């Protein structure tokens, strides 16, 4: 009898049915405990809900609509149609590499936690520090750019609703736009103060809205438009006329990739929601991969649909048009006005896009707050004790409002100079992708022989090959998107991306050398008996 009792007690809970009266832990919860963390957030998200947060942040309607002007100006249809396929394929490699690592380390800390374990004992703390700060600042920049984009679109909707730029329509001032931006952030912070179960339902609604919205608009707009572009224009036309005095076609094409790359960003949200996701060592990776894959396919269809409605490329880019130069708004407005004599239908379609952007900003705050919660839990942020506290609904409330507040402060730069604001939000693409690539770099170098994959694995060779492709792609786009975007170069049109990203790098490394290296040791376990194998470098 004693031998039988000992055998039962020594058997892991997940190896069979749970003993009566003992709560069953799923694989993600067990893995979290092995990594040294106790369960503090409510683990209530399904794989669909986890996917929803990443998909909503990627938000095809947000990224493509916001940067369609850039795609049209730098190469036009060819740059967008084929650039989307190229950027999407390499981005999938980044996502696959991240998913494999997420499966091994399913925590809210995500990227910076991965870097710590993959870089080894000697380099782990510094790797964790620099990855974490690039990740969180990049996320704040994403929230800033998304909600400011929504404020700008609302301004355009008001402009068109009151007669358009040529009909004496109301053009909101920069102060009105920043006020709208602040109001949107407040709503997003209030929504993220709700229990995670409520947010999960809103996230599912966001997925449905984004998918249906894309399909409705990609079919409706070219159908309503009385004149349509030819297939030769959509698939073969290359625009060099509006590329701001850049004469090299390859150069123009590469700069035009920014629209695609900016859009497919933010899927690290699935990793940051790991501690609230059931079986996160499996469902977290699936959330990352499915969000990128579905966005890649659906986004290409949306691009084709609205491009078939572009019959006068220079007109939709003209700042003197009804929408004040907002290309997608002008395309929608013209389609209905030319067909029915009124652009009201186009304005309603812009409302569909605005709701999608609203959901995108909501999910972005969710991801931001979980990253801030995890980073402060390990003592990496000033006043960390404030940001990792959770309320009675197991929501990191202070981290939610911190993220909204910082996003608003970042947007204030637009009052002084749009150039300064653009430099600030450039971190949303390059800065965030640097954070994406660092764990993959450590996985294929320092941790190549010792990395132990989770349930989702690319295999020993596959993980290394995909990891190197991901790292090299991020290095490539970091250079591409730092190149001048207009000639001759002046203080007004200088691409401040390298200045912004370089400034963050200097601040982060400087703070490490002067201060953090003396006290920051990486992720801090908060359970009694974390796995020794997982805590050692």
N, C-alpha and C positions, 0 to 999 in steps of 0.2 A: 504493500500500500504506500509506504514512504517513497519507494522508487517511482511509483506511478505519479504521486503528487509532485515530486521533483521534476519529472519529465514534463508535466503539464505547465508548471511554473516557468520552466526554462524555455518553453516554446514561444516565439514572437506572436503578438496578438494578431498580426496580419496573415499568419500562416494558415488560419482556419477561421471558424466561426468565433465571434467574440464570446467571452465568458459572460454568463448571466450577470447583469448589473454593472458590467464594465463597458464604458463608452468605446466605440470602435473608432480608431484613428485611420484616416485615409493615408495614402502613400505620401502625399504632399506634406501633410501635417507631421508625419513621422520623419520625413527628410528634414523639415525645418528644425525639429528637435535635435536631430543628429548634427546639424550645422551650428547649434548652440543658441537657438532662439525659442522662447516660449510663445505660444499662440495668444496674441493680444487683440488682433483684429478679427472681426466676424467672418468666418470662412463660409460664405453663402453663395458664391458665384459659380455658375456652370461654365462649361467650355464655350457655350454660345455667348454668355454674358462677358466672359473674358475677351473673346474675339470682338465683341461689340465695342468695347472701349478703344481698342487699337484701330478698328475699322472706322469708327466715328472720328478719331483724331486724324487719320489719313484723309478722310472725307474728300472724295473726288470732286464733288461740287464746290468745295472750298478751295482746294489748291489750283485746279484747272481754271476756275472762274477768276480767281485772284490774279493769276500770272498768265492768263491767255494773251494779254498785251505783249508780254515778253516773248512768248512763243511766236506770235505773229511778226513782231519786229525783227527778231533774230532768226531768220531762215523761213519763217512762215510755215505752211502746211508740211513741207518735207521735214523740217526740224522737229515739228510736234509729232507727226504721225510715226516717223521712224525713230526719232529720239526717244519717244515714250517706250517703244519696244526695247531699245538698247538699255536705257536707264533702268527699266523694270527688270530686265534679265539679270543685270549685275546687282540690283537691289535685292533680288531674291536670294542671291548668294550671301549677302550680308545677313538677311533674315534667317536663312538656314543655319549659318554659323552661330548666330545669337540664340536660335532655338535649341541647338544642341547643348550649349552652355547653360541655358535657362533650365533645361531638364535636369542637369546635374546640381544646380544651385538655385532652387525656386524660392527666392526671398524678395521682399519688397525693395531691398537695396538694389537689386538687379545688377547693372553694369559694374558699379564700383565694388560690389561684393565679389563679383566674378574676377575682376582684375586682381584683387587682393589674394585670392586663393591660387590663381593661375600664375602670378608673377613670382611666387616663392617668398621665403622668409626674408631674404635680403631686400628685395625690391617691392614686396607686397604693400607695405604702408604707403609709399610714395605713389605706386600705381593706383591704389585705391583712392588716394587723395585727389590726384589729377583727373582720373576718370569721373569721380563723383561730382567734382565741381564743374567740369565741362558738361556733364549730363544735366545737372540741375539748372545751370545758367541757360543751357540750350533749351530746356523745357520751358523756363520762364519766357524766353524769347519767342518760342512757338505760341504760347498763350497770348503774349503781347501782339504778335503779328496777326493771329487769327481773329481776336476780338476787335483789333483796330480795322482789319479788313471788313468785318461785319459793320462797324460804325461807318466806314466809307461807303459800303454798299447801301446802307440805309440812307445816307446822304444822296446817293445817286437816285434811289427810288423816289425820294421826296422831290428831287430836281425834275425827274420825268413826270411825276404826278402833278406838278404845278406848271407844266408847260414846256419843260426842257430848257437847255441852255440858250437855244435860239428863240424861245418864246417867252422869255422873261421869268423862267422858273426860279425857285428859291435855291440858292447855293449856300449851304451851311458854311460858317466860318470854321477855322481850325479849332477854335475854342468850343464851338458847338459839337464838333466831331469828337474831341477829347472828352466832353461831357457825356456824350452817348456811349463812348468806350467805357467810361467809368461806371455808368449805369448797367451796362452789359456784364462787366466784371462782378458787380455787386450781386446781380441775379445769379450768376454762375456760382459764386461763393455761397450764397444762401441755399441753392439747390444741393451743393456738395456738403452742406451741413446736415442733410437728411440721412437716415440710415442707409447702409449700402444696398439693402434689398430694394429700396425705392429707386436708387440710382441704377440698379440692374435693369429694372423695368423701363426706365427712361433710355438706358443704353440700347435695349432691344428695339424700342421705338425709333431710336436714331438710325439703327441699321436698316430697318424697314423703310424709313423716310429717305435715306440716302440711296438705297438700291432702286426703289420705285421712282424717286425723283430723277435719277440718272436716266432710267429707261424711258420715262415719260418725256423728258426734255430732249433726249437724243432722237426721239421719233417725232415729237410734236413740232419742234422748231423748224426742221427742214421740210416737214409736211405742210405747215402753214405758210412758209415763205413762198411767194408766187414765182420767184426766180431762184434757181439753185445753181451752185457751183458744179462744174463738170468734174468727173473722176480724175481727169488729167490734172486739174488744178489741185485737187485734194491730195493726190498721191505723187505729183511730179513738180508742182510749182515751188520754186525757191525764191524767197524774198530777200533781196539785197538793198532795196531802195530805202528802207526805213531802219537800217542797222547802224545808224549814228556814225557814218563815215568809216566803218570797218569794211575793208574791201576784200579780205581773204574769206572765201566761202567756207573752208574747214573751220576757221576761227569763229565765224558767225554761227555755224551749226553747233559747235561745242558750247558756245555761250547760251544758245537756245535750249540746251539740256536742263538749264536751271528750273524751268517750269515743271518738268517731269520729276526731277530729283526733289524739289521742294515739296511737291504734292505727296510723294510716297515717303513720308516722314512721320514719326511719332508712334510706330508700332512697338516700341519698348514698353508701352503702357501695359501690355499683357504680362511682361515680367514684373512690373511694379505692382500689379494686382495679384501677384502669386499668393500672398499670405491670406487673401480673401477668396481664393479659387479652390474648389474641390479638386483633389488629385492634381495639384498644380505642376508636379514634375512631368505629367503627361499633357494636361490641358493648356498650360502656359505656352509650351512650344507650338501646339496646334493653333493657339490663338494668334501667335506671331505670324506663322506661315500662311494661314488661311486669310488673314487680313491683307497681307501683301499680295497674295495670288489673286484674290477676288478683286481687289482694287486695281491691279494691273490689267485684268481683262475688261472689267466694267469701264475703267477710265479710258481705255482706248476707244471703246464704242462711243462714249460721250464726246471725246475729241472729234471723232469722225462725224458724228451727228451735227454738232454745231458748226463745224468747218464747211459742211455742205451748204450751210445757209449764208456763208460769206461770199458775196458776189462783188463787193468793192472793198478790197483789203485796206486801201489807204483811207477810205471814208470811215471805217470803224475804228481806225487808229487816230483819226484827226481830233485834236483836243477841242475843236470848234463844233463838233457834232452835238446832237441833242443830249447825249449822256456825258458830255464833257471829256470824251476820249476813253471812257470805260468800254472796252471792246465788246465783251459779252453782253453787257446791258444794251448796247446799240444794236447788236445782232438780234436780240430778242425783241426789242422795241420796233425795229424796222420790219421784222417778219410779220408782225400783226398789223402794223400801220399800213404796210403796202397791200396787205390782203383785205383788211376790213376798214381802213381809213382811220383807225384808232390804235394806239400802242398799248391800250389798257391790258390786253392779254399778256403782252411782254412784261409789263410791270408785275402782274400776278406771278408769272414764271420766275421773275427775280425774287419774289417773296418765297418761293419754294427753295431757292438757293440760300436765301437768308436764314431760313429755319435750319437748313443743314449746317451752315456755318455756326449757328447758335449751339447746336448739339456738339459740334466739333470743339468749341470753346469750353463747353461744360465738361466733356471728357478729358480735355487737356488739363483743366484744374484738378480733376480727380487724380490723374497720373502725377502731376506736380506735387500734390500734397502727400502722396504715398512715398515719393522719392525723398521729400523733405523730412517726413516722419522717420524713414529708415536711416537717412544720413545723420540726423540729429540723435537718433537712438544710439549711434556709435560715437557721439560727441564731436562730430566734425563741423558743426555749424555754431556760430555765436548764439548764446542763450539756448543751447540745445534742449535744456530741460523743459522749455516751453513748447517746442515744436513736436516732441515725440509723445506728448500726453494725449490720451484718448478720452472721449466723453462716455456717458452711460450707454450710448448707442454704438460704442466701439468705433467711433469716427475720429480721426486726428484733426479735430476742429481748428486748433490754432494753426496747424500747417496749411489748412485750406485757406484761411484768411491771409496768412503770410504770402502764399503764392499769388493770390489775387492782388494784394497790395503792391508786391514787387512788379507784377506785370503792368500795373497802372503807372508806377514810377518810371518804368522803362519807356512807356508810351509818351510821357511828358516831354521827351526829347524832340518830339514832332513839333512842339510849339516853337522851339528855337530854330530848328532846321530839319527839313525832310531828309537831307543828306545824313545828318547825325542819326535820325531815326532809322534810316535804311541800314546804316552801319550797325546799329544796335540789333536789329532783327536778322541781320545776315548770319548771326550766330545760330539762328534757328536751323539753318541747313548745315553749314560747315562745322560749327561747334558741336552740334548733336551727333553728326556722323563720326567725328573724331572719337567721341565717347563710345559710339557703336563699335568702332574698329579696334580700340585698344584691347578689350578682352580677347578678341579673335587673334590679335597679334601675339599676345602672351600665350594663348592656347597653342599656336603653331610654332612657337619658339621655346620659351622657358618651360612650358608645361607639356610639350609634345609627347614625351615618353611617360609622364605620370598622370595625364588627364584620364579620369574615370567618368565615362559618359553615364547619363541617366537612362530612363526608358526610351527616350528619343535619341537615336544615335545615327550618325552618318557613316560610321565605320572608321577604323583607324586611318585608312588612306583617304577616304572621302572627306572626313572632317578637316584634314590638313589641306587638301587641294581647295576645297570650298573656302576655308579660312584665309588662305593666301589670296585667292581671287577677291574676297571681300576687302582685305586690307589694301591691296593694290588699287582697287576701284576707289576707295575712300581717299587714298593719297592722290589719285588722278583728279577727282572732282575738287579736292581742296586747292589744287593748283589752278584748275580751269576757272573756278568761280572767284578766284582772286585776281584774274586778269582784268585789264582795263575794258570797260564796256562802251566807251565812247571816245572818239578822237575829234579834235585835239583835246588832250587831257587838261582839265582845269580843276580848281578847288570844288566847283559845284558838281562836276560829273565824275570825279575820282571814285573808283571802286574802293570803299573803305573796309571791305571785308577782311583783308589781311591785317589792317590796323586793329579792327575790333577783336578778331580772333587772337591775334598776337598779343593784344593788351590783356585779354583774359589769361593767356598762357603765362605772361610775365607776372601778373598778379597772383596766380595760383602757385607757380613755382617759387616766386619771391616769398610768399607767405609760408611756404613749406621750409625753405632754407632758413628764414629768419625766426620762425616760430614753431610751426606745426610738427616739424621733425623731432622736436624734443618731447612731445606728448602724444601725438596721434600714432597709434599702433595698428590701426585698421579696425575692421568690424569687431565689436565687443560682444562676447557671448553673455546671455542673460539667463541661461538655464543652469541647473546644478551640475548636471553630468553630460556636457556635450561630447560628441564623439571625438576622441583624440586624433583619429586619422583625418578627420575633416578640419580640425583646428590647426594642425601643424602645417607648415608651408611645404 
